């Protein structure tokens, strides 16, 4: 795991008033929102980029409690190993592995200072960049052990 660059791949924002926050982020940053309509949840998928500059995807949801805070999800090829590394390095796991049908699995923890971090293992993550070998024109990549060979970059 230490040989890959683990990028922020998703974020989630809780909202007391989702309509107000959707308007705010649309007006200020031009983000686009689409209601997921999944299981009657109040959850909106967020697109932060454009066709030419993709950006990071996110989600906005109706806050269920005051304890819910924004979370950045960091990619990992091995969720269990990342959870163990968080704890070995002085952090803690607050929400263990949860499967997200069709997408992968997540866990939530905190760093040693209590900042929330999310971990995400994708079903079809594909390739991860090796540390020290990335470049502006294209990164050297290594295969994830959970790679789905049906993805378009599998050659």
MARDREN-592303 format. One record per residue (C-alpha): x negated, z, y negated. Coordinates in steps of 0.2 Angstrom, whole numbers, plus 5000, padded with zeros to 4 digits. Each point is the difference from the previous one (the first is absolute). Last residue first. Layout:
# residues N
R / X / Z / Y;
...
This chain:
# residues 155
R / 5023 / 4893 / 5017;
R / 5012 / 5014 / 4998;
R / 5003 / 4998 / 4981;
R / 5018 / 4993 / 5004;
R / 5005 / 5016 / 5009;
R / 5004 / 4997 / 5019;
R / 4984 / 5009 / 5006;
R / 5007 / 5017 / 4995;
R / 4986 / 5011 / 4997;
R / 5000 / 5018 / 5006;
R / 4981 / 5000 / 5003;
R / 4998 / 4994 / 4982;
R / 4989 / 4985 / 4998;
R / 4986 / 5000 / 4988;
R / 4999 / 4991 / 4983;
R / 4988 / 4992 / 4989;
R / 5008 / 5000 / 4983;
R / 5004 / 4985 / 4989;
R / 4995 / 4993 / 4984;
R / 4998 / 5016 / 4990;
R / 4990 / 5008 / 5014;
R / 5002 / 5013 / 5013;
R / 4985 / 5004 / 5012;
R / 4996 / 5018 / 4995;
R / 5014 / 5007 / 5010;
R / 5007 / 4988 / 5013;
R / 5017 / 4993 / 4995;
R / 5014 / 5003 / 5012;
R / 5009 / 4986 / 5010;
R / 5017 / 4999 / 5007;
R / 5012 / 5013 / 4994;
R / 5014 / 4994 / 5012;
R / 5007 / 5016 / 5006;
R / 4994 / 5009 / 4984;
R / 4993 / 5017 / 5000;
R / 5004 / 5009 / 4984;
R / 4993 / 5017 / 4993;
R / 5008 / 5008 / 4985;
R / 4990 / 5011 / 4988;
R / 5007 / 5015 / 4990;
R / 4988 / 5009 / 4988;
R / 4997 / 5018 / 5006;
R / 4982 / 5002 / 4995;
R / 4993 / 4998 / 5017;
R / 5010 / 4984 / 5002;
R / 5018 / 5001 / 5006;
R / 5009 / 4992 / 5014;
R / 5013 / 4988 / 5005;
R / 5002 / 4990 / 5016;
R / 5006 / 4982 / 5003;
R / 5003 / 4988 / 5014;
R / 5002 / 4981 / 5002;
R / 5011 / 4987 / 4992;
R / 5014 / 4994 / 5012;
R / 5008 / 5017 / 5002;
R / 4991 / 5013 / 4989;
R / 4992 / 5013 / 5012;
R / 4996 / 5017 / 4993;
R / 4984 / 5009 / 5004;
R / 4998 / 5017 / 4992;
R / 5007 / 5007 / 4983;
R / 4989 / 5013 / 4992;
R / 4983 / 4994 / 5006;
R / 4986 / 5010 / 4992;
R / 4984 / 4997 / 4990;
R / 4983 / 5008 / 5003;
R / 4990 / 4986 / 5007;
R / 5004 / 5003 / 5018;
R / 5018 / 5001 / 4996;
R / 5000 / 4983 / 4992;
R / 4989 / 4993 / 5014;
R / 5013 / 5006 / 5013;
R / 5014 / 4991 / 4991;
R / 4989 / 4984 / 4998;
R / 4996 / 5000 / 5019;
R / 5019 / 5002 / 5004;
R / 5004 / 4986 / 4988;
R / 4987 / 4987 / 5007;
R / 4999 / 4983 / 4990;
R / 5002 / 5009 / 4984;
R / 5009 / 4995 / 4984;
R / 5002 / 5012 / 4985;
R / 5018 / 5005 / 4995;
R / 5002 / 5006 / 4982;
R / 5013 / 5014 / 4998;
R / 5011 / 5005 / 4985;
R / 5007 / 5018 / 5001;
R / 5014 / 5008 / 5010;
R / 5001 / 5018 / 4998;
R / 5014 / 4999 / 4988;
R / 5011 / 4995 / 5014;
R / 5009 / 4985 / 5006;
R / 4994 / 4987 / 4988;
R / 5009 / 4984 / 5001;
R / 4987 / 4987 / 5005;
R / 4987 / 4988 / 4992;
R / 4989 / 4989 / 5011;
R / 4984 / 4991 / 4998;
R / 4990 / 4984 / 5003;
R / 4983 / 4998 / 4993;
R / 4995 / 4985 / 4989;
R / 5002 / 4982 / 5005;
R / 4991 / 4991 / 4985;
R / 5005 / 4981 / 5001;
R / 5018 / 5002 / 5007;
R / 5002 / 5015 / 4989;
R / 4997 / 5019 / 5002;
R / 5009 / 5017 / 5000;
R / 5014 / 4996 / 5013;
R / 5010 / 5016 / 5003;
R / 5011 / 5004 / 5015;
R / 5015 / 5010 / 4995;
R / 5006 / 5015 / 5010;
R / 5017 / 5009 / 4999;
R / 5002 / 5001 / 5018;
R / 5016 / 4993 / 5009;
R / 4990 / 4997 / 5016;
R / 4989 / 4986 / 4991;
R / 5008 / 4993 / 4985;
R / 4983 / 4995 / 4994;
R / 5005 / 4998 / 4982;
R / 4988 / 4988 / 4992;
R / 4990 / 5005 / 4984;
R / 4989 / 4989 / 4990;
R / 4986 / 5007 / 4989;
R / 4998 / 4993 / 4982;
R / 4988 / 5014 / 4995;
R / 5009 / 5009 / 4986;
R / 5018 / 4993 / 5001;
R / 5001 / 4999 / 5019;
R / 4992 / 5017 / 5002;
R / 5012 / 5008 / 4988;
R / 5015 / 4991 / 5006;
R / 4996 / 5005 / 5018;
R / 4997 / 5018 / 4994;
R / 5017 / 5001 / 4991;
R / 5009 / 4993 / 5015;
R / 4991 / 5011 / 5012;
R / 5006 / 5016 / 4991;
R / 4992 / 5015 / 5008;
R / 4986 / 4988 / 5006;
R / 4987 / 5001 / 5014;
R / 4986 / 4988 / 4998;
R / 4991 / 4992 / 5016;
R / 4984 / 4990 / 5001;
R / 4993 / 4987 / 5012;
R / 4984 / 4992 / 5005;
R / 4987 / 5011 / 4992;
R / 4984 / 4994 / 5009;
R / 4990 / 5007 / 5014;
R / 4984 / 4991 / 5000;
R / 4993 / 4999 / 5017;
R / 4984 / 5007 / 5008;
R / 5006 / 5018 / 4999;
R / 5014 / 4997 / 5012;
